[in-house]
Amino acid sequence: MFLVAPDPAHGLVAAPQSSDDLTPDTEQSLAAQGFAWNNEIEAYTRQSDDDPAAVDGTAGMLRELGHFVFSAYRPLPRR
C-alpha cells in the first residue's frame, strides 16, 4: 500500500506502508519517473509542483503494478 501526496518540504511523495511494498519493479518504475529514496521520511520523493495530474500519474502507475494506493491533491496536515 502506498500514500501519494504533495508535501511542501519534499515535493511529491510516494510512501510505502512497509518495505514489502518495495518490489524491484516498483523501485525501478519510481526511479524512471524521477523519484529518489529519502531516508529521512522513508519514502520516495520527487521535486515537483502540486499538480493533481502528477498525483494521478504516480498513483496510476503504482496501481498498475498491483499496489493499493491512497492519494491526496493537497498536502496532508501536520500533527
mmCIF file of the N, C-alpha and C atoms, coordinates in Angstrom:
data_MODEL
# 
_entry.id   MODEL 
# 
loop_
_atom_site.group_PDB 
_atom_site.id 
_atom_site.type_symbol 
_atom_site.label_atom_id 
_atom_site.label_alt_id 
_atom_site.label_comp_id 
_atom_site.label_asym_id 
_atom_site.label_entity_id 
_atom_site.label_seq_id 
_atom_site.pdbx_PDB_ins_code 
_atom_site.Cartn_x 
_atom_site.Cartn_y 
_atom_site.Cartn_z 
_atom_site.occupancy 
_atom_site.B_iso_or_equiv 
_atom_site.pdbx_formal_charge 
_atom_site.auth_seq_id 
_atom_site.auth_comp_id 
_atom_site.auth_asym_id 
_atom_site.auth_atom_id 
_atom_site.pdbx_PDB_model_num 
ATOM 1   N N  . MET A 1 1  ? 0.844  -1.169 0.000   1.00 0.00 ? 1  MET A N  1 
ATOM 2   C CA . MET A 1 1  ? 0.000  0.000  0.000   1.00 0.00 ? 1  MET A CA 1 
ATOM 3   C C  . MET A 1 1  ? 0.895  1.240  0.000   1.00 0.00 ? 1  MET A C  1 
ATOM 4   N N  . PHE A 1 2  ? 0.497  2.246  -0.750  1.00 0.00 ? 2  PHE A N  1 
ATOM 5   C CA . PHE A 1 2  ? 1.243  3.494  -0.852  1.00 0.00 ? 2  PHE A CA 1 
ATOM 6   C C  . PHE A 1 2  ? 0.338  4.684  -0.561  1.00 0.00 ? 2  PHE A C  1 
ATOM 7   N N  . LEU A 1 3  ? 0.936  5.735  -0.060  1.00 0.00 ? 3  LEU A N  1 
ATOM 8   C CA . LEU A 1 3  ? 0.311  7.047  0.020   1.00 0.00 ? 3  LEU A CA 1 
ATOM 9   C C  . LEU A 1 3  ? 1.041  7.922  -0.980  1.00 0.00 ? 3  LEU A C  1 
ATOM 10  N N  . VAL A 1 4  ? 0.300  8.578  -1.864  1.00 0.00 ? 4  VAL A N  1 
ATOM 11  C CA . VAL A 1 4  ? 0.876  9.511  -2.830  1.00 0.00 ? 4  VAL A CA 1 
ATOM 12  C C  . VAL A 1 4  ? 0.249  10.868 -2.561  1.00 0.00 ? 4  VAL A C  1 
ATOM 13  N N  . ALA A 1 5  ? 1.094  11.848 -2.222  1.00 0.00 ? 5  ALA A N  1 
ATOM 14  C CA . ALA A 1 5  ? 0.592  13.182 -1.893  1.00 0.00 ? 5  ALA A CA 1 
ATOM 15  C C  . ALA A 1 5  ? 1.707  14.207 -2.044  1.00 0.00 ? 5  ALA A C  1 
ATOM 16  N N  . PRO A 1 6  ? 1.348  15.452 -2.345  1.00 0.00 ? 6  PRO A N  1 
ATOM 17  C CA . PRO A 1 6  ? 2.350  16.516 -2.354  1.00 0.00 ? 6  PRO A CA 1 
ATOM 18  C C  . PRO A 1 6  ? 2.703  16.888 -0.921  1.00 0.00 ? 6  PRO A C  1 
ATOM 19  N N  . ASP A 1 7  ? 3.934  17.332 -0.736  1.00 0.00 ? 7  ASP A N  1 
ATOM 20  C CA . ASP A 1 7  ? 4.400  17.783 0.571   1.00 0.00 ? 7  ASP A CA 1 
ATOM 21  C C  . ASP A 1 7  ? 5.226  19.040 0.343   1.00 0.00 ? 7  ASP A C  1 
ATOM 22  N N  . PRO A 1 8  ? 4.933  20.126 1.038   1.00 0.00 ? 8  PRO A N  1 
ATOM 23  C CA . PRO A 1 8  ? 5.658  21.375 0.798   1.00 0.00 ? 8  PRO A CA 1 
ATOM 24  C C  . PRO A 1 8  ? 7.173  21.251 0.981   1.00 0.00 ? 8  PRO A C  1 
ATOM 25  N N  . ALA A 1 9  ? 7.609  20.421 1.882   1.00 0.00 ? 9  ALA A N  1 
ATOM 26  C CA . ALA A 1 9  ? 9.039  20.301 2.164   1.00 0.00 ? 9  ALA A CA 1 
ATOM 27  C C  . ALA A 1 9  ? 9.755  19.295 1.271   1.00 0.00 ? 9  ALA A C  1 
ATOM 28  N N  . HIS A 1 10 ? 9.018  18.343 0.690   1.00 0.00 ? 10 HIS A N  1 
ATOM 29  C CA . HIS A 1 10 ? 9.679  17.249 -0.031  1.00 0.00 ? 10 HIS A CA 1 
ATOM 30  C C  . HIS A 1 10 ? 9.217  17.058 -1.471  1.00 0.00 ? 10 HIS A C  1 
ATOM 31  N N  . GLY A 1 11 ? 8.279  17.826 -1.922  1.00 0.00 ? 11 GLY A N  1 
ATOM 32  C CA . GLY A 1 11 ? 7.765  17.646 -3.277  1.00 0.00 ? 11 GLY A CA 1 
ATOM 33  C C  . GLY A 1 11 ? 6.691  16.576 -3.303  1.00 0.00 ? 11 GLY A C  1 
ATOM 34  N N  . LEU A 1 12 ? 6.640  15.807 -4.379  1.00 0.00 ? 12 LEU A N  1 
ATOM 35  C CA . LEU A 1 12 ? 5.664  14.731 -4.485  1.00 0.00 ? 12 LEU A CA 1 
ATOM 36  C C  . LEU A 1 12 ? 6.214  13.514 -3.756  1.00 0.00 ? 12 LEU A C  1 
ATOM 37  N N  . VAL A 1 13 ? 5.406  12.924 -2.889  1.00 0.00 ? 13 VAL A N  1 
ATOM 38  C CA . VAL A 1 13 ? 5.844  11.814 -2.042  1.00 0.00 ? 13 VAL A CA 1 
ATOM 39  C C  . VAL A 1 13 ? 5.053  10.562 -2.400  1.00 0.00 ? 13 VAL A C  1 
ATOM 40  N N  . ALA A 1 14 ? 5.765  9.441  -2.527  1.00 0.00 ? 14 ALA A N  1 
ATOM 41  C CA . ALA A 1 14 ? 5.160  8.121  -2.685  1.00 0.00 ? 14 ALA A CA 1 
ATOM 42  C C  . ALA A 1 14 ? 5.693  7.279  -1.535  1.00 0.00 ? 14 ALA A C  1 
ATOM 43  N N  . ALA A 1 15 ? 4.865  7.128  -0.503  1.00 0.00 ? 15 ALA A N  1 
ATOM 44  C CA . ALA A 1 15 ? 5.298  6.484  0.734   1.00 0.00 ? 15 ALA A CA 1 
ATOM 45  C C  . ALA A 1 15 ? 4.721  5.078  0.844   1.00 0.00 ? 15 ALA A C  1 
ATOM 46  N N  . PRO A 1 16 ? 5.591  4.061  0.914   1.00 0.00 ? 16 PRO A N  1 
ATOM 47  C CA . PRO A 1 16 ? 5.094  2.699  1.087   1.00 0.00 ? 16 PRO A CA 1 
ATOM 48  C C  . PRO A 1 16 ? 4.691  2.455  2.535   1.00 0.00 ? 16 PRO A C  1 
ATOM 49  N N  . GLN A 1 17 ? 3.735  1.551  2.725   1.00 0.00 ? 17 GLN A N  1 
ATOM 50  C CA . GLN A 1 17 ? 3.343  1.200  4.085   1.00 0.00 ? 17 GLN A CA 1 
ATOM 51  C C  . GLN A 1 17 ? 4.446  0.383  4.759   1.00 0.00 ? 17 GLN A C  1 
ATOM 52  N N  . SER A 1 18 ? 5.101  -0.493 3.991   1.00 0.00 ? 18 SER A N  1 
ATOM 53  C CA . SER A 1 18 ? 6.182  -1.299 4.555   1.00 0.00 ? 18 SER A CA 1 
ATOM 54  C C  . SER A 1 18 ? 7.207  -1.598 3.469   1.00 0.00 ? 18 SER A C  1 
ATOM 55  N N  . SER A 1 19 ? 8.332  -2.148 3.879   1.00 0.00 ? 19 SER A N  1 
ATOM 56  C CA . SER A 1 19 ? 9.379  -2.480 2.913   1.00 0.00 ? 19 SER A CA 1 
ATOM 57  C C  . SER A 1 19 ? 8.927  -3.589 1.958   1.00 0.00 ? 19 SER A C  1 
ATOM 58  N N  . ASP A 1 20 ? 7.912  -4.358 2.334   1.00 0.00 ? 20 ASP A N  1 
ATOM 59  C CA . ASP A 1 20 ? 7.380  -5.397 1.444   1.00 0.00 ? 20 ASP A CA 1 
ATOM 60  C C  . ASP A 1 20 ? 6.767  -4.795 0.180   1.00 0.00 ? 20 ASP A C  1 
ATOM 61  N N  . ASP A 1 21 ? 6.374  -3.531 0.237   1.00 0.00 ? 21 ASP A N  1 
ATOM 62  C CA . ASP A 1 21 ? 5.795  -2.858 -0.927  1.00 0.00 ? 21 ASP A CA 1 
ATOM 63  C C  . ASP A 1 21 ? 6.852  -2.466 -1.957  1.00 0.00 ? 21 ASP A C  1 
ATOM 64  N N  . LEU A 1 22 ? 8.106  -2.510 -1.581  1.00 0.00 ? 22 LEU A N  1 
ATOM 65  C CA . LEU A 1 22 ? 9.182  -2.045 -2.461  1.00 0.00 ? 22 LEU A CA 1 
ATOM 66  C C  . LEU A 1 22 ? 9.738  -3.195 -3.298  1.00 0.00 ? 22 LEU A C  1 
ATOM 67  N N  . THR A 1 23 ? 8.948  -3.631 -4.262  1.00 0.00 ? 23 THR A N  1 
ATOM 68  C CA . THR A 1 23 ? 9.394  -4.674 -5.176  1.00 0.00 ? 23 THR A CA 1 
ATOM 69  C C  . THR A 1 23 ? 10.393 -4.078 -6.168  1.00 0.00 ? 23 THR A C  1 
ATOM 70  N N  . PRO A 1 24 ? 11.218 -4.904 -6.798  1.00 0.00 ? 24 PRO A N  1 
ATOM 71  C CA . PRO A 1 24 ? 12.152 -4.367 -7.798  1.00 0.00 ? 24 PRO A CA 1 
ATOM 72  C C  . PRO A 1 24 ? 11.449 -3.591 -8.913  1.00 0.00 ? 24 PRO A C  1 
ATOM 73  N N  . ASP A 1 25 ? 10.311 -4.100 -9.406  1.00 0.00 ? 25 ASP A N  1 
ATOM 74  C CA . ASP A 1 25 ? 9.576  -3.380 -10.465 1.00 0.00 ? 25 ASP A CA 1 
ATOM 75  C C  . ASP A 1 25 ? 9.083  -2.026 -9.978  1.00 0.00 ? 25 ASP A C  1 
ATOM 76  N N  . THR A 1 26 ? 8.613  -1.976 -8.738  1.00 0.00 ? 26 THR A N  1 
ATOM 77  C CA . THR A 1 26 ? 8.124  -0.714 -8.182  1.00 0.00 ? 26 THR A CA 1 
ATOM 78  C C  . THR A 1 26 ? 9.265  0.280  -8.041  1.00 0.00 ? 26 THR A C  1 
ATOM 79  N N  . GLU A 1 27 ? 10.380 -0.163 -7.499  1.00 0.00 ? 27 GLU A N  1 
ATOM 80  C CA . GLU A 1 27 ? 11.524 0.741  -7.325  1.00 0.00 ? 27 GLU A CA 1 
ATOM 81  C C  . GLU A 1 27 ? 12.031 1.248  -8.672  1.00 0.00 ? 27 GLU A C  1 
ATOM 82  N N  . GLN A 1 28 ? 12.102 0.373  -9.670  1.00 0.00 ? 28 GLN A N  1 
ATOM 83  C CA . GLN A 1 28 ? 12.562 0.786  -11.000 1.00 0.00 ? 28 GLN A CA 1 
ATOM 84  C C  . GLN A 1 28 ? 11.594 1.781  -11.639 1.00 0.00 ? 28 GLN A C  1 
ATOM 85  N N  . SER A 1 29 ? 10.300 1.536  -11.493 1.00 0.00 ? 29 SER A N  1 
ATOM 86  C CA . SER A 1 29 ? 9.301  2.433  -12.078 1.00 0.00 ? 29 SER A CA 1 
ATOM 87  C C  . SER A 1 29 ? 9.329  3.809  -11.425 1.00 0.00 ? 29 SER A C  1 
ATOM 88  N N  . LEU A 1 30 ? 9.465  3.849  -10.103 1.00 0.00 ? 30 LEU A N  1 
ATOM 89  C CA . LEU A 1 30 ? 9.562  5.143  -9.423  1.00 0.00 ? 30 LEU A CA 1 
ATOM 90  C C  . LEU A 1 30 ? 10.830 5.884  -9.834  1.00 0.00 ? 30 LEU A C  1 
ATOM 91  N N  . ALA A 1 31 ? 11.942 5.181  -9.913  1.00 0.00 ? 31 ALA A N  1 
ATOM 92  C CA . ALA A 1 31 ? 13.200 5.818  -10.331 1.00 0.00 ? 31 ALA A CA 1 
ATOM 93  C C  . ALA A 1 31 ? 13.079 6.356  -11.764 1.00 0.00 ? 31 ALA A C  1 
ATOM 94  N N  . ALA A 1 32 ? 12.403 5.622  -12.623 1.00 0.00 ? 32 ALA A N  1 
ATOM 95  C CA . ALA A 1 32 ? 12.226 6.059  -14.012 1.00 0.00 ? 32 ALA A CA 1 
ATOM 96  C C  . ALA A 1 32 ? 11.392 7.333  -14.097 1.00 0.00 ? 32 ALA A C  1 
ATOM 97  N N  . GLN A 1 33 ? 10.538 7.579  -13.097 1.00 0.00 ? 33 GLN A N  1 
ATOM 98  C CA . GLN A 1 33 ? 9.733  8.802  -13.069 1.00 0.00 ? 33 GLN A CA 1 
ATOM 99  C C  . GLN A 1 33 ? 10.420 9.923  -12.294 1.00 0.00 ? 33 GLN A C  1 
ATOM 100 N N  . GLY A 1 34 ? 11.683 9.729  -11.933 1.00 0.00 ? 34 GLY A N  1 
ATOM 101 C CA . GLY A 1 34 ? 12.441 10.793 -11.279 1.00 0.00 ? 34 GLY A CA 1 
ATOM 102 C C  . GLY A 1 34 ? 12.383 10.786 -9.763  1.00 0.00 ? 34 GLY A C  1 
ATOM 103 N N  . PHE A 1 35 ? 11.842 9.744  -9.160  1.00 0.00 ? 35 PHE A N  1 
ATOM 104 C CA . PHE A 1 35 ? 11.787 9.657  -7.701  1.00 0.00 ? 35 PHE A CA 1 
ATOM 105 C C  . PHE A 1 35 ? 13.097 9.118  -7.153  1.00 0.00 ? 35 PHE A C  1 
ATOM 106 N N  . ALA A 1 36 ? 13.440 9.532  -5.951  1.00 0.00 ? 36 ALA A N  1 
ATOM 107 C CA . ALA A 1 36 ? 14.617 9.024  -5.234  1.00 0.00 ? 36 ALA A CA 1 
ATOM 108 C C  . ALA A 1 36 ? 14.202 8.726  -3.798  1.00 0.00 ? 36 ALA A C  1 
ATOM 109 N N  . TRP A 1 37 ? 14.825 7.719  -3.206  1.00 0.00 ? 37 TRP A N  1 
ATOM 110 C CA . TRP A 1 37 ? 14.508 7.342  -1.834  1.00 0.00 ? 37 TRP A CA 1 
ATOM 111 C C  . TRP A 1 37 ? 15.009 8.405  -0.870  1.00 0.00 ? 37 TRP A C  1 
ATOM 112 N N  . ASN A 1 38 ? 14.162 8.786  0.079   1.00 0.00 ? 38 ASN A N  1 
ATOM 113 C CA . ASN A 1 38 ? 14.509 9.773  1.101   1.00 0.00 ? 38 ASN A CA 1 
ATOM 114 C C  . ASN A 1 38 ? 14.490 9.056  2.451   1.00 0.00 ? 38 ASN A C  1 
ATOM 115 N N  . ASN A 1 39 ? 15.680 8.820  3.018   1.00 0.00 ? 39 ASN A N  1 
ATOM 116 C CA . ASN A 1 39 ? 15.789 8.113  4.292   1.00 0.00 ? 39 ASN A CA 1 
ATOM 117 C C  . ASN A 1 39 ? 15.130 8.858  5.441   1.00 0.00 ? 39 ASN A C  1 
ATOM 118 N N  . GLU A 1 40 ? 15.122 10.173 5.366   1.00 0.00 ? 40 GLU A N  1 
ATOM 119 C CA . GLU A 1 40 ? 14.559 10.988 6.448   1.00 0.00 ? 40 GLU A CA 1 
ATOM 120 C C  . GLU A 1 40 ? 13.083 10.670 6.681   1.00 0.00 ? 40 GLU A C  1 
ATOM 121 N N  . ILE A 1 41 ? 12.325 10.541 5.604   1.00 0.00 ? 41 ILE A N  1 
ATOM 122 C CA . ILE A 1 41 ? 10.886 10.286 5.748   1.00 0.00 ? 41 ILE A CA 1 
ATOM 123 C C  . ILE A 1 41 ? 10.495 8.879  5.298   1.00 0.00 ? 41 ILE A C  1 
ATOM 124 N N  . GLU A 1 42 ? 11.466 8.066  4.908   1.00 0.00 ? 42 GLU A N  1 
ATOM 125 C CA . GLU A 1 42 ? 11.250 6.690  4.481   1.00 0.00 ? 42 GLU A CA 1 
ATOM 126 C C  . GLU A 1 42 ? 10.194 6.597  3.384   1.00 0.00 ? 42 GLU A C  1 
ATOM 127 N N  . ALA A 1 43 ? 10.440 7.370  2.329   1.00 0.00 ? 43 ALA A N  1 
ATOM 128 C CA . ALA A 1 43 ? 9.523  7.405  1.192   1.00 0.00 ? 43 ALA A CA 1 
ATOM 129 C C  . ALA A 1 43 ? 10.289 7.862  -0.046  1.00 0.00 ? 43 ALA A C  1 
ATOM 130 N N  . TYR A 1 44 ? 9.701  7.601  -1.198  1.00 0.00 ? 44 TYR A N  1 
ATOM 131 C CA . TYR A 1 44 ? 10.244 8.144  -2.444  1.00 0.00 ? 44 TYR A CA 1 
ATOM 132 C C  . TYR A 1 44 ? 9.734  9.570  -2.607  1.00 0.00 ? 44 TYR A C  1 
ATOM 133 N N  . THR A 1 45 ? 10.607 10.451 -3.049  1.00 0.00 ? 45 THR A N  1 
ATOM 134 C CA . THR A 1 45 ? 10.223 11.842 -3.265  1.00 0.00 ? 45 THR A CA 1 
ATOM 135 C C  . THR A 1 45 ? 10.715 12.315 -4.627  1.00 0.00 ? 45 THR A C  1 
ATOM 136 N N  . ARG A 1 46 ? 10.009 13.286 -5.153  1.00 0.00 ? 46 ARG A N  1 
ATOM 137 C CA . ARG A 1 46 ? 10.400 13.919 -6.419  1.00 0.00 ? 46 ARG A CA 1 
ATOM 138 C C  . ARG A 1 46 ? 10.011 15.379 -6.326  1.00 0.00 ? 46 ARG A C  1 
ATOM 139 N N  . GLN A 1 47 ? 10.941 16.256 -6.617  1.00 0.00 ? 47 GLN A N  1 
ATOM 140 C CA . GLN A 1 47 ? 10.616 17.676 -6.643  1.00 0.00 ? 47 GLN A CA 1 
ATOM 141 C C  . GLN A 1 47 ? 9.659  17.908 -7.799  1.00 0.00 ? 47 GLN A C  1 
ATOM 142 N N  . SER A 1 48 ? 8.520  18.468 -7.474  1.00 0.00 ? 48 SER A N  1 
ATOM 143 C CA . SER A 1 48 ? 7.514  18.733 -8.499  1.00 0.00 ? 48 SER A CA 1 
ATOM 144 C C  . SER A 1 48 ? 6.510  19.713 -7.929  1.00 0.00 ? 48 SER A C  1 
ATOM 145 N N  . ASP A 1 49 ? 5.679  20.215 -8.806  1.00 0.00 ? 49 ASP A N  1 
ATOM 146 C CA . ASP A 1 49 ? 4.617  21.072 -8.311  1.00 0.00 ? 49 ASP A CA 1 
ATOM 147 C C  . ASP A 1 49 ? 3.520  20.181 -7.717  1.00 0.00 ? 49 ASP A C  1 
ATOM 148 N N  . ASP A 1 50 ? 2.471  20.794 -7.223  1.00 0.00 ? 50 ASP A N  1 
ATOM 149 C CA . ASP A 1 50 ? 1.399  20.009 -6.608  1.00 0.00 ? 50 ASP A CA 1 
ATOM 150 C C  . ASP A 1 50 ? 0.253  19.765 -7.589  1.00 0.00 ? 50 ASP A C  1 
ATOM 151 N N  . ASP A 1 51 ? 0.591  19.625 -8.851  1.00 0.00 ? 51 ASP A N  1 
ATOM 152 C CA . ASP A 1 51 ? -0.384 19.390 -9.903  1.00 0.00 ? 51 ASP A CA 1 
ATOM 153 C C  . ASP A 1 51 ? -1.109 18.057 -9.667  1.00 0.00 ? 51 ASP A C  1 
ATOM 154 N N  . PRO A 1 52 ? -2.440 18.058 -9.656  1.00 0.00 ? 52 PRO A N  1 
ATOM 155 C CA . PRO A 1 52 ? -3.178 16.800 -9.481  1.00 0.00 ? 52 PRO A CA 1 
ATOM 156 C C  . PRO A 1 52 ? -2.806 15.736 -10.512 1.00 0.00 ? 52 PRO A C  1 
ATOM 157 N N  . ALA A 1 53 ? -2.398 16.141 -11.709 1.00 0.00 ? 53 ALA A N  1 
ATOM 158 C CA . ALA A 1 53 ? -2.010 15.167 -12.729 1.00 0.00 ? 53 ALA A CA 1 
ATOM 159 C C  . ALA A 1 53 ? -0.772 14.377 -12.299 1.00 0.00 ? 53 ALA A C  1 
ATOM 160 N N  . ALA A 1 54 ? 0.141  15.012 -11.566 1.00 0.00 ? 54 ALA A N  1 
ATOM 161 C CA . ALA A 1 54 ? 1.327  14.306 -11.076 1.00 0.00 ? 54 ALA A CA 1 
ATOM 162 C C  . ALA A 1 54 ? 0.934  13.265 -10.035 1.00 0.00 ? 54 ALA A C  1 
ATOM 163 N N  . VAL A 1 55 ? 0.001  13.619 -9.168  1.00 0.00 ? 55 VAL A N  1 
ATOM 164 C CA . VAL A 1 55 ? -0.505 12.672 -8.167  1.00 0.00 ? 55 VAL A CA 1 
ATOM 165 C C  . VAL A 1 55 ? -1.200 11.515 -8.875  1.00 0.00 ? 55 VAL A C  1 
ATOM 166 N N  . ASP A 1 56 ? -2.090 11.826 -9.812  1.00 0.00 ? 56 ASP A N  1 
ATOM 167 C CA . ASP A 1 56 ? -2.832 10.786 -10.526 1.00 0.00 ? 56 ASP A CA 1 
ATOM 168 C C  . ASP A 1 56 ? -1.909 9.870  -11.326 1.00 0.00 ? 56 ASP A C  1 
ATOM 169 N N  . GLY A 1 57 ? -0.913 10.447 -11.976 1.00 0.00 ? 57 GLY A N  1 
ATOM 170 C CA . GLY A 1 57 ? 0.015  9.642  -12.770 1.00 0.00 ? 57 GLY A CA 1 
ATOM 171 C C  . GLY A 1 57 ? 0.803  8.665  -11.915 1.00 0.00 ? 57 GLY A C  1 
ATOM 172 N N  . THR A 1 58 ? 1.292  9.139  -10.793 1.00 0.00 ? 58 THR A N  1 
ATOM 173 C CA . THR A 1 58 ? 2.066  8.280  -9.898  1.00 0.00 ? 58 THR A CA 1 
ATOM 174 C C  . THR A 1 58 ? 1.170  7.214  -9.270  1.00 0.00 ? 58 THR A C  1 
ATOM 175 N N  . ALA A 1 59 ? -0.001 7.618  -8.806  1.00 0.00 ? 59 ALA A N  1 
ATOM 176 C CA . ALA A 1 59 ? -0.935 6.655  -8.210  1.00 0.00 ? 59 ALA A CA 1 
ATOM 177 C C  . ALA A 1 59 ? -1.350 5.599  -9.240  1.00 0.00 ? 59 ALA A C  1 
ATOM 178 N N  . GLY A 1 60 ? -1.610 6.022  -10.446 1.00 0.00 ? 60 GLY A N  1 
ATOM 179 C CA . GLY A 1 60 ? -1.996 5.088  -11.505 1.00 0.00 ? 60 GLY A CA 1 
ATOM 180 C C  . GLY A 1 60 ? -0.902 4.090  -11.813 1.00 0.00 ? 60 GLY A C  1 
ATOM 181 N N  . MET A 1 61 ? 0.335  4.551  -11.892 1.00 0.00 ? 61 MET A N  1 
ATOM 182 C CA . MET A 1 61 ? 1.459  3.667  -12.161 1.00 0.00 ? 61 MET A CA 1 
ATOM 183 C C  . MET A 1 61 ? 1.584  2.616  -11.056 1.00 0.00 ? 61 MET A C  1 
ATOM 184 N N  . LEU A 1 62 ? 1.452  3.055  -9.787  1.00 0.00 ? 62 LEU A N  1 
ATOM 185 C CA . LEU A 1 62 ? 1.556  2.121  -8.672  1.00 0.00 ? 62 LEU A CA 1 
ATOM 186 C C  . LEU A 1 62 ? 0.398  1.122  -8.681  1.00 0.00 ? 62 LEU A C  1 
ATOM 187 N N  . ARG A 1 63 ? -0.788 1.572  -9.038  1.00 0.00 ? 63 ARG A N  1 
ATOM 188 C CA . ARG A 1 63 ? -1.931 0.648  -9.134  1.00 0.00 ? 63 ARG A CA 1 
ATOM 189 C C  . ARG A 1 63 ? -1.721 -0.387 -10.232 1.00 0.00 ? 63 ARG A C  1 
ATOM 190 N N  . GLU A 1 64 ? -1.159 0.043  -11.363 1.00 0.00 ? 64 GLU A N  1 
ATOM 191 C CA . GLU A 1 64 ? -0.871 -0.894 -12.456 1.00 0.00 ? 64 GLU A CA 1 
ATOM 192 C C  . GLU A 1 64 ? 0.119  -1.964 -12.022 1.00 0.00 ? 64 GLU A C  1 
ATOM 193 N N  . LEU A 1 65 ? 0.962  -1.643 -11.053 1.00 0.00 ? 65 LEU A N  1 
ATOM 194 C CA . LEU A 1 65 ? 1.923  -2.614 -10.526 1.00 0.00 ? 65 LEU A CA 1 
ATOM 195 C C  . LEU A 1 65 ? 1.315  -3.488 -9.426  1.00 0.00 ? 65 LEU A C  1 
ATOM 196 N N  . GLY A 1 66 ? 0.024  -3.293 -9.145  1.00 0.00 ? 66 GLY A N  1 
ATOM 197 C CA . GLY A 1 66 ? -0.671 -4.141 -8.194  1.00 0.00 ? 66 GLY A CA 1 
ATOM 198 C C  . GLY A 1 66 ? -0.768 -3.611 -6.781  1.00 0.00 ? 66 GLY A C  1 
ATOM 199 N N  . HIS A 1 67 ? -0.395 -2.354 -6.562  1.00 0.00 ? 67 HIS A N  1 
ATOM 200 C CA . HIS A 1 67 ? -0.447 -1.775 -5.221  1.00 0.00 ? 67 HIS A CA 1 
ATOM 201 C C  . HIS A 1 67 ? -1.800 -1.108 -4.951  1.00 0.00 ? 67 HIS A C  1 
ATOM 202 N N  . PHE A 1 68 ? -2.219 -1.147 -3.709  1.00 0.00 ? 68 PHE A N  1 
ATOM 203 C CA . PHE A 1 68 ? -3.323 -0.308 -3.255  1.00 0.00 ? 68 PHE A CA 1 
ATOM 204 C C  . PHE A 1 68 ? -2.732 1.060  -2.982  1.00 0.00 ? 68 PHE A C  1 
ATOM 205 N N  . VAL A 1 69 ? -3.449 2.121  -3.358  1.00 0.00 ? 69 VAL A N  1 
ATOM 206 C CA . VAL A 1 69 ? -2.907 3.472  -3.239  1.00 0.00 ? 69 VAL A CA 1 
ATOM 207 C C  . VAL A 1 69 ? -3.956 4.416  -2.662  1.00 0.00 ? 69 VAL A C  1 
ATOM 208 N N  . PHE A 1 70 ? -3.546 5.193  -1.668  1.00 0.00 ? 70 PHE A N  1 
ATOM 209 C CA . PHE A 1 70 ? -4.311 6.330  -1.183  1.00 0.00 ? 70 PHE A CA 1 
ATOM 210 C C  . PHE A 1 70 ? -3.625 7.562  -1.743  1.00 0.00 ? 70 PHE A C  1 
ATOM 211 N N  . SER A 1 71 ? -4.400 8.531  -2.199  1.00 0.00 ? 71 SER A N  1 
ATOM 212 C CA . SER A 1 71 ? -3.771 9.732  -2.748  1.00 0.00 ? 71 SER A CA 1 
ATOM 213 C C  . SER A 1 71 ? -4.521 10.971 -2.279  1.00 0.00 ? 71 SER A C  1 
ATOM 214 N N  . ALA A 1 72 ? -3.789 12.085 -2.285  1.00 0.00 ? 72 ALA A N  1 
ATOM 215 C CA . ALA A 1 72 ? -4.341 13.384 -1.897  1.00 0.00 ? 72 ALA A CA 1 
ATOM 216 C C  . ALA A 1 72 ? -3.774 14.426 -2.831  1.00 0.00 ? 72 ALA A C  1 
ATOM 217 N N  . TYR A 1 73 ? -4.589 15.437 -3.151  1.00 0.00 ? 73 TYR A N  1 
ATOM 218 C CA . TYR A 1 73 ? -4.136 16.503 -4.040  1.00 0.00 ? 73 TYR A CA 1 
ATOM 219 C C  . TYR A 1 73 ? -3.555 17.698 -3.310  1.00 0.00 ? 73 TYR A C  1 
ATOM 220 N N  . ARG A 1 74 ? -3.821 17.803 -2.027  1.00 0.00 ? 74 ARG A N  1 
ATOM 221 C CA . ARG A 1 74 ? -3.264 18.885 -1.214  1.00 0.00 ? 74 ARG A CA 1 
ATOM 222 C C  . ARG A 1 74 ? -2.397 18.272 -0.132  1.00 0.00 ? 74 ARG A C  1 
ATOM 223 N N  . PRO A 1 75 ? -1.405 18.972 0.329   1.00 0.00 ? 75 PRO A N  1 
ATOM 224 C CA . PRO A 1 75 ? -0.569 18.430 1.397   1.00 0.00 ? 75 PRO A CA 1 
ATOM 225 C C  . PRO A 1 75 ? -1.418 18.024 2.605   1.00 0.00 ? 75 PRO A C  1 
ATOM 226 N N  . LEU A 1 76 ? -1.061 16.903 3.194   1.00 0.00 ? 76 LEU A N  1 
ATOM 227 C CA . LEU A 1 76 ? -1.762 16.457 4.388   1.00 0.00 ? 76 LEU A CA 1 
ATOM 228 C C  . LEU A 1 76 ? -1.380 17.354 5.563   1.00 0.00 ? 76 LEU A C  1 
ATOM 229 N N  . PRO A 1 77 ? -2.310 17.633 6.451   1.00 0.00 ? 77 PRO A N  1 
ATOM 230 C CA . PRO A 1 77 ? -1.984 18.497 7.601   1.00 0.00 ? 77 PRO A CA 1 
ATOM 231 C C  . PRO A 1 77 ? -0.992 17.808 8.525   1.00 0.00 ? 77 PRO A C  1 
ATOM 232 N N  . ARG A 1 78 ? -0.117 18.607 9.086   1.00 0.00 ? 78 ARG A N  1 
ATOM 233 C CA . ARG A 1 78 ? 0.858  18.068 10.053  1.00 0.00 ? 78 ARG A CA 1 
ATOM 234 C C  . ARG A 1 78 ? 0.217  18.025 11.424  1.00 0.00 ? 78 ARG A C  1 
ATOM 235 N N  . ARG A 1 79 ? 0.562  17.022 12.180  1.00 0.00 ? 79 ARG A N  1 
ATOM 236 C CA . ARG A 1 79 ? 0.013  16.902 13.546  1.00 0.00 ? 79 ARG A CA 1 
ATOM 237 C C  . ARG A 1 79 ? 0.983  17.417 14.552  1.00 0.00 ? 79 ARG A C  1 
# 
